[in-house]
């Protein structure tokens, strides 16, 4: 009996030490884990000056003691939120920042922010790939009410950058509707193209990725161009990657388009997407479409579901679109 009790105490002590080490490492600027808190993210030295923009809501008073394991509760339009996946992507940024690299950029000037103060809630999180490789800009969803970067922004960017491509996650203004959010995307793409030498990214063959509300933004620019939304006169993207949206607008000249949706999505039903896909195919646009069983809305990477691995398929589709432009992918 005494031996069993000693073993139990030993296991408890090990777990407690692990818990304390995770908490202390976050406080001291180390890696985050599922037991780290929102306060650990907000105040992390690697995220100084922009920690709150990692989290989804503008103007919200967070419970800074809430664990990362519970972050899904902040994302009402999303499902299958995996805390370890979230932590892994954040830790990638921490490693980059610790090595002296910039991981967050403002794309509006101080004068532009002064003109419209809500622009202070915008920016680009940068996940580097190979120098000179094409870039992707990812617009997370959230019904234009919040920005779900932790679930369908940073994890996508990490996967894309591991394949050698440069990836940016857009933090846009939430609560102002689709037009304003898309203007932020146009401004961000324009800024990246202007600063491509400083950033070390290619200037052709870029892609726009979006989920839900973010997919509407990406598709709108794919249809009508960056300049239509107040940006520079830059080429359209080589590819659009859209996840679970009911967006129906399209133009006569669409970029190659990759689409994913859950079979049981009640917010963006597959039929809505399929109508647009049929129209794009009729016009000659290259389209790939994936409909995943037993899934609803907002599944992100789809870890542990029928959709797992879709981001890698989308990257391959983008590579095919890049090859049509003559831009190297290696």
Secondary structure, DSSP 8 states (H G I E B T S, - for coil): -HHHHHHHHHHHHHHHHHHHHHHHHHHTT----TT-BHHHHHT-GGGTTTHHHHSS-SS----TT-BGGGGGGG-TT-----HHHHHHHHHHHHHHHHTT---EE--S-HHHHHHSGGGGG-EEEEE--STT--EEEEE--STTTS--HHHHTHHHHHHHHHTT-EEEEEE---SSHHHHHHHHHHHHHHHHHHTHHHHT--SSS-EEEEETHHHHHHHHHHHH-SGGGT--S----SEEEEES-------SS--EEEEEEETT-SSS-HHHHHHHHHHHHHTT--EEEEEETT--S--TT-TTSTTTTHHHHHHHHHHHHHHHHT----
